[in-house]
Amino acid sequence: MVTQEHCVLVVDDDEDLRDALADVLRDVGYRVETAEDGQVALEVMSRCTPCIVLLDLMMPVMDGWQVAEAMEADPELAKVPVCVVSAQSQHAPRNAACVLPKPVARKDLLRAVSEYCRAPASRAP
């Protein structure tokens, strides 16, 4: 698996929110991968290990708690910080590095990502 210092994985079943978060991060220079559910997120992470996963909890197919559990069980993925982005943030998985309640403020999003990912050389968040 290849680790991407500037790659952020956004996992949310709400396409508009997923795209909005991805756009904010791309605008400051991060490479962004997206997934509409937990199963797709794990498939993405099998090809490329992100520097952080922005993870919704309430999703079809495989929810955020299941993703966090699967990541914790995998020695490589257990090292990847998970930032919960959810209206259900008070019930975040125990391995969550941070919690961003919806709706997410741009400054809070960029602060959380920059804490766990190196800022892109071309533009700092």
mmCIF file of the C-alpha atoms, coordinates in Angstrom:
data_MODEL
# 
_entry.id   MODEL 
# 
loop_
_atom_site.group_PDB 
_atom_site.id 
_atom_site.type_symbol 
_atom_site.label_atom_id 
_atom_site.label_alt_id 
_atom_site.label_comp_id 
_atom_site.label_asym_id 
_atom_site.label_entity_id 
_atom_site.label_seq_id 
_atom_site.pdbx_PDB_ins_code 
_atom_site.Cartn_x 
_atom_site.Cartn_y 
_atom_site.Cartn_z 
_atom_site.occupancy 
_atom_site.B_iso_or_equiv 
_atom_site.pdbx_formal_charge 
_atom_site.auth_seq_id 
_atom_site.auth_comp_id 
_atom_site.auth_asym_id 
_atom_site.auth_atom_id 
_atom_site.pdbx_PDB_model_num 
ATOM 1   C CA . MET A 1 1   ? 0.000   0.000  0.000  1.00 0.00 ? 1   MET A CA 1 
ATOM 2   C CA . VAL A 1 2   ? 1.235   3.475  -0.865 1.00 0.00 ? 2   VAL A CA 1 
ATOM 3   C CA . THR A 1 3   ? 0.849   6.206  1.744  1.00 0.00 ? 3   THR A CA 1 
ATOM 4   C CA . GLN A 1 4   ? -0.156  9.576  0.393  1.00 0.00 ? 4   GLN A CA 1 
ATOM 5   C CA . GLU A 1 5   ? 1.022   12.496 2.548  1.00 0.00 ? 5   GLU A CA 1 
ATOM 6   C CA . HIS A 1 6   ? -1.459  14.860 0.952  1.00 0.00 ? 6   HIS A CA 1 
ATOM 7   C CA . CYS A 1 7   ? -4.308  12.415 0.220  1.00 0.00 ? 7   CYS A CA 1 
ATOM 8   C CA . VAL A 1 8   ? -7.470  12.819 2.254  1.00 0.00 ? 8   VAL A CA 1 
ATOM 9   C CA . LEU A 1 9   ? -10.293 10.272 2.090  1.00 0.00 ? 9   LEU A CA 1 
ATOM 10  C CA . VAL A 1 10  ? -13.789 11.747 2.472  1.00 0.00 ? 10  VAL A CA 1 
ATOM 11  C CA . VAL A 1 11  ? -16.432 9.118  3.287  1.00 0.00 ? 11  VAL A CA 1 
ATOM 12  C CA . ASP A 1 12  ? -20.056 10.234 3.310  1.00 0.00 ? 12  ASP A CA 1 
ATOM 13  C CA . ASP A 1 13  ? -23.257 9.005  1.678  1.00 0.00 ? 13  ASP A CA 1 
ATOM 14  C CA . ASP A 1 14  ? -24.435 12.600 1.144  1.00 0.00 ? 14  ASP A CA 1 
ATOM 15  C CA . GLU A 1 15  ? -23.013 13.401 -2.294 1.00 0.00 ? 15  GLU A CA 1 
ATOM 16  C CA . ASP A 1 16  ? -23.392 17.169 -1.902 1.00 0.00 ? 16  ASP A CA 1 
ATOM 17  C CA . LEU A 1 17  ? -21.550 17.238 1.418  1.00 0.00 ? 17  LEU A CA 1 
ATOM 18  C CA . ARG A 1 18  ? -18.896 14.813 0.161  1.00 0.00 ? 18  ARG A CA 1 
ATOM 19  C CA . ASP A 1 19  ? -18.269 17.014 -2.878 1.00 0.00 ? 19  ASP A CA 1 
ATOM 20  C CA . ALA A 1 20  ? -18.248 20.212 -0.802 1.00 0.00 ? 20  ALA A CA 1 
ATOM 21  C CA . LEU A 1 21  ? -15.645 18.849 1.623  1.00 0.00 ? 21  LEU A CA 1 
ATOM 22  C CA . ALA A 1 22  ? -13.561 17.521 -1.264 1.00 0.00 ? 22  ALA A CA 1 
ATOM 23  C CA . ASP A 1 23  ? -13.710 20.883 -3.065 1.00 0.00 ? 23  ASP A CA 1 
ATOM 24  C CA . VAL A 1 24  ? -12.514 22.798 0.011  1.00 0.00 ? 24  VAL A CA 1 
ATOM 25  C CA . LEU A 1 25  ? -9.583  20.428 0.429  1.00 0.00 ? 25  LEU A CA 1 
ATOM 26  C CA . ARG A 1 26  ? -8.685  20.408 -3.268 1.00 0.00 ? 26  ARG A CA 1 
ATOM 27  C CA . ASP A 1 27  ? -8.764  24.215 -3.324 1.00 0.00 ? 27  ASP A CA 1 
ATOM 28  C CA . VAL A 1 28  ? -5.885  24.293 -0.847 1.00 0.00 ? 28  VAL A CA 1 
ATOM 29  C CA . GLY A 1 29  ? -3.906  21.617 -2.665 1.00 0.00 ? 29  GLY A CA 1 
ATOM 30  C CA . TYR A 1 30  ? -4.791  18.277 -1.099 1.00 0.00 ? 30  TYR A CA 1 
ATOM 31  C CA . ARG A 1 31  ? -5.398  15.226 -3.245 1.00 0.00 ? 31  ARG A CA 1 
ATOM 32  C CA . VAL A 1 32  ? -8.830  13.891 -2.282 1.00 0.00 ? 32  VAL A CA 1 
ATOM 33  C CA . GLU A 1 33  ? -10.387 10.477 -2.705 1.00 0.00 ? 33  GLU A CA 1 
ATOM 34  C CA . THR A 1 34  ? -14.078 10.008 -1.963 1.00 0.00 ? 34  THR A CA 1 
ATOM 35  C CA . ALA A 1 35  ? -16.312 7.109  -1.028 1.00 0.00 ? 35  ALA A CA 1 
ATOM 36  C CA . GLU A 1 36  ? -20.078 6.934  -0.669 1.00 0.00 ? 36  GLU A CA 1 
ATOM 37  C CA . ASP A 1 37  ? -20.054 4.195  1.963  1.00 0.00 ? 37  ASP A CA 1 
ATOM 38  C CA . GLY A 1 38  ? -17.737 2.242  4.197  1.00 0.00 ? 38  GLY A CA 1 
ATOM 39  C CA . GLN A 1 39  ? -17.254 -0.652 1.830  1.00 0.00 ? 39  GLN A CA 1 
ATOM 40  C CA . VAL A 1 40  ? -16.029 1.649  -0.941 1.00 0.00 ? 40  VAL A CA 1 
ATOM 41  C CA . ALA A 1 41  ? -13.816 3.457  1.601  1.00 0.00 ? 41  ALA A CA 1 
ATOM 42  C CA . LEU A 1 42  ? -12.056 0.218  2.539  1.00 0.00 ? 42  LEU A CA 1 
ATOM 43  C CA . GLU A 1 43  ? -11.584 -0.586 -1.165 1.00 0.00 ? 43  GLU A CA 1 
ATOM 44  C CA . VAL A 1 44  ? -9.970  2.829  -1.695 1.00 0.00 ? 44  VAL A CA 1 
ATOM 45  C CA . MET A 1 45  ? -7.725  2.312  1.341  1.00 0.00 ? 45  MET A CA 1 
ATOM 46  C CA . SER A 1 46  ? -6.615  -1.083 0.012  1.00 0.00 ? 46  SER A CA 1 
ATOM 47  C CA . ARG A 1 47  ? -5.008  0.770  -2.920 1.00 0.00 ? 47  ARG A CA 1 
ATOM 48  C CA . CYS A 1 48  ? -3.797  3.907  -1.181 1.00 0.00 ? 48  CYS A CA 1 
ATOM 49  C CA . THR A 1 49  ? -3.413  4.760  2.484  1.00 0.00 ? 49  THR A CA 1 
ATOM 50  C CA . PRO A 1 50  ? -4.626  8.320  3.125  1.00 0.00 ? 50  PRO A CA 1 
ATOM 51  C CA . CYS A 1 51  ? -3.104  10.686 5.673  1.00 0.00 ? 51  CYS A CA 1 
ATOM 52  C CA . ILE A 1 52  ? -6.559  11.065 7.275  1.00 0.00 ? 52  ILE A CA 1 
ATOM 53  C CA . VAL A 1 53  ? -10.081 9.705  6.815  1.00 0.00 ? 53  VAL A CA 1 
ATOM 54  C CA . LEU A 1 54  ? -13.018 12.085 7.211  1.00 0.00 ? 54  LEU A CA 1 
ATOM 55  C CA . LEU A 1 55  ? -15.713 9.614  8.165  1.00 0.00 ? 55  LEU A CA 1 
ATOM 56  C CA . ASP A 1 56  ? -19.479 9.937  8.427  1.00 0.00 ? 56  ASP A CA 1 
ATOM 57  C CA . LEU A 1 57  ? -21.070 7.452  10.815 1.00 0.00 ? 57  LEU A CA 1 
ATOM 58  C CA . MET A 1 58  ? -24.573 6.973  9.410  1.00 0.00 ? 58  MET A CA 1 
ATOM 59  C CA . MET A 1 59  ? -24.244 5.344  5.973  1.00 0.00 ? 59  MET A CA 1 
ATOM 60  C CA . PRO A 1 60  ? -25.794 2.424  4.088  1.00 0.00 ? 60  PRO A CA 1 
ATOM 61  C CA . VAL A 1 61  ? -23.906 -0.771 3.161  1.00 0.00 ? 61  VAL A CA 1 
ATOM 62  C CA . MET A 1 62  ? -21.211 -0.317 5.845  1.00 0.00 ? 62  MET A CA 1 
ATOM 63  C CA . ASP A 1 63  ? -21.469 2.427  8.459  1.00 0.00 ? 63  ASP A CA 1 
ATOM 64  C CA . GLY A 1 64  ? -18.696 4.490  9.983  1.00 0.00 ? 64  GLY A CA 1 
ATOM 65  C CA . TRP A 1 65  ? -18.423 2.406  13.156 1.00 0.00 ? 65  TRP A CA 1 
ATOM 66  C CA . GLN A 1 66  ? -17.791 -0.705 11.025 1.00 0.00 ? 66  GLN A CA 1 
ATOM 67  C CA . VAL A 1 67  ? -15.154 1.151  8.998  1.00 0.00 ? 67  VAL A CA 1 
ATOM 68  C CA . ALA A 1 68  ? -13.400 2.327  12.164 1.00 0.00 ? 68  ALA A CA 1 
ATOM 69  C CA . GLU A 1 69  ? -13.476 -1.239 13.518 1.00 0.00 ? 69  GLU A CA 1 
ATOM 70  C CA . ALA A 1 70  ? -12.041 -2.660 10.277 1.00 0.00 ? 70  ALA A CA 1 
ATOM 71  C CA . MET A 1 71  ? -9.321  0.005  10.244 1.00 0.00 ? 71  MET A CA 1 
ATOM 72  C CA . GLU A 1 72  ? -8.403  -0.713 13.853 1.00 0.00 ? 72  GLU A CA 1 
ATOM 73  C CA . ALA A 1 73  ? -8.027  -4.431 13.028 1.00 0.00 ? 73  ALA A CA 1 
ATOM 74  C CA . ASP A 1 74  ? -5.648  -3.744 10.115 1.00 0.00 ? 74  ASP A CA 1 
ATOM 75  C CA . PRO A 1 75  ? -2.054  -2.968 11.239 1.00 0.00 ? 75  PRO A CA 1 
ATOM 76  C CA . GLU A 1 76  ? -1.499  -0.454 8.415  1.00 0.00 ? 76  GLU A CA 1 
ATOM 77  C CA . LEU A 1 77  ? -4.881  1.257  8.575  1.00 0.00 ? 77  LEU A CA 1 
ATOM 78  C CA . ALA A 1 78  ? -4.820  1.420  12.383 1.00 0.00 ? 78  ALA A CA 1 
ATOM 79  C CA . LYS A 1 79  ? -2.150  4.127  11.990 1.00 0.00 ? 79  LYS A CA 1 
ATOM 80  C CA . VAL A 1 80  ? -4.435  6.337  9.873  1.00 0.00 ? 80  VAL A CA 1 
ATOM 81  C CA . PRO A 1 81  ? -6.249  9.020  11.872 1.00 0.00 ? 81  PRO A CA 1 
ATOM 82  C CA . VAL A 1 82  ? -10.032 9.009  11.625 1.00 0.00 ? 82  VAL A CA 1 
ATOM 83  C CA . CYS A 1 83  ? -11.887 12.277 11.963 1.00 0.00 ? 83  CYS A CA 1 
ATOM 84  C CA . VAL A 1 84  ? -15.590 11.708 12.466 1.00 0.00 ? 84  VAL A CA 1 
ATOM 85  C CA . VAL A 1 85  ? -17.778 14.141 10.508 1.00 0.00 ? 85  VAL A CA 1 
ATOM 86  C CA . SER A 1 86  ? -21.292 13.395 11.669 1.00 0.00 ? 86  SER A CA 1 
ATOM 87  C CA . ALA A 1 87  ? -24.433 14.652 13.311 1.00 0.00 ? 87  ALA A CA 1 
ATOM 88  C CA . GLN A 1 88  ? -23.989 11.603 15.612 1.00 0.00 ? 88  GLN A CA 1 
ATOM 89  C CA . SER A 1 89  ? -20.615 12.837 16.854 1.00 0.00 ? 89  SER A CA 1 
ATOM 90  C CA . GLN A 1 90  ? -21.330 12.147 20.548 1.00 0.00 ? 90  GLN A CA 1 
ATOM 91  C CA . HIS A 1 91  ? -21.153 8.423  19.750 1.00 0.00 ? 91  HIS A CA 1 
ATOM 92  C CA . ALA A 1 92  ? -17.854 8.487  17.857 1.00 0.00 ? 92  ALA A CA 1 
ATOM 93  C CA . PRO A 1 93  ? -15.763 5.302  17.671 1.00 0.00 ? 93  PRO A CA 1 
ATOM 94  C CA . ARG A 1 94  ? -13.105 5.088  20.371 1.00 0.00 ? 94  ARG A CA 1 
ATOM 95  C CA . ASN A 1 95  ? -10.289 5.279  17.819 1.00 0.00 ? 95  ASN A CA 1 
ATOM 96  C CA . ALA A 1 96  ? -11.484 8.614  16.401 1.00 0.00 ? 96  ALA A CA 1 
ATOM 97  C CA . ALA A 1 97  ? -8.667  11.166 16.423 1.00 0.00 ? 97  ALA A CA 1 
ATOM 98  C CA . CYS A 1 98  ? -11.092 14.079 16.191 1.00 0.00 ? 98  CYS A CA 1 
ATOM 99  C CA . VAL A 1 99  ? -14.766 14.885 15.773 1.00 0.00 ? 99  VAL A CA 1 
ATOM 100 C CA . LEU A 1 100 ? -16.284 17.549 13.531 1.00 0.00 ? 100 LEU A CA 1 
ATOM 101 C CA . PRO A 1 101 ? -20.041 17.926 14.010 1.00 0.00 ? 101 PRO A CA 1 
ATOM 102 C CA . LYS A 1 102 ? -22.137 18.673 10.929 1.00 0.00 ? 102 LYS A CA 1 
ATOM 103 C CA . PRO A 1 103 ? -22.383 21.237 9.497  1.00 0.00 ? 103 PRO A CA 1 
ATOM 104 C CA . VAL A 1 104 ? -18.604 21.548 9.312  1.00 0.00 ? 104 VAL A CA 1 
ATOM 105 C CA . ALA A 1 105 ? -17.010 24.982 9.327  1.00 0.00 ? 105 ALA A CA 1 
ATOM 106 C CA . ARG A 1 106 ? -14.304 25.407 6.672  1.00 0.00 ? 106 ARG A CA 1 
ATOM 107 C CA . LYS A 1 107 ? -11.706 26.593 9.214  1.00 0.00 ? 107 LYS A CA 1 
ATOM 108 C CA . ASP A 1 108 ? -12.379 23.591 11.484 1.00 0.00 ? 108 ASP A CA 1 
ATOM 109 C CA . LEU A 1 109 ? -12.082 21.195 8.544  1.00 0.00 ? 109 LEU A CA 1 
ATOM 110 C CA . LEU A 1 110 ? -8.770  22.665 7.411  1.00 0.00 ? 110 LEU A CA 1 
ATOM 111 C CA . ARG A 1 111 ? -7.413  22.780 10.952 1.00 0.00 ? 111 ARG A CA 1 
ATOM 112 C CA . ALA A 1 112 ? -8.233  19.092 11.528 1.00 0.00 ? 112 ALA A CA 1 
ATOM 113 C CA . VAL A 1 113 ? -6.750  17.950 8.236  1.00 0.00 ? 113 VAL A CA 1 
ATOM 114 C CA . SER A 1 114 ? -3.593  20.052 8.601  1.00 0.00 ? 114 SER A CA 1 
ATOM 115 C CA . GLU A 1 115 ? -3.031  18.594 12.068 1.00 0.00 ? 115 GLU A CA 1 
ATOM 116 C CA . TYR A 1 116 ? -2.698  15.085 10.632 1.00 0.00 ? 116 TYR A CA 1 
ATOM 117 C CA . CYS A 1 117 ? -1.515  15.719 7.054  1.00 0.00 ? 117 CYS A CA 1 
ATOM 118 C CA . ARG A 1 118 ? 1.425   17.692 5.825  1.00 0.00 ? 118 ARG A CA 1 
ATOM 119 C CA . ALA A 1 119 ? 0.261   20.827 4.085  1.00 0.00 ? 119 ALA A CA 1 
ATOM 120 C CA . PRO A 1 120 ? 0.684   20.677 0.325  1.00 0.00 ? 120 PRO A CA 1 
ATOM 121 C CA . ALA A 1 121 ? 3.885   22.453 -0.689 1.00 0.00 ? 121 ALA A CA 1 
ATOM 122 C CA . SER A 1 122 ? 2.144   24.689 -3.208 1.00 0.00 ? 122 SER A CA 1 
ATOM 123 C CA . ARG A 1 123 ? -0.517  26.041 -0.832 1.00 0.00 ? 123 ARG A CA 1 
ATOM 124 C CA . ALA A 1 124 ? -0.910  25.827 2.917  1.00 0.00 ? 124 ALA A CA 1 
ATOM 125 C CA . PRO A 1 125 ? -4.443  25.513 4.374  1.00 0.00 ? 125 PRO A CA 1 
# 
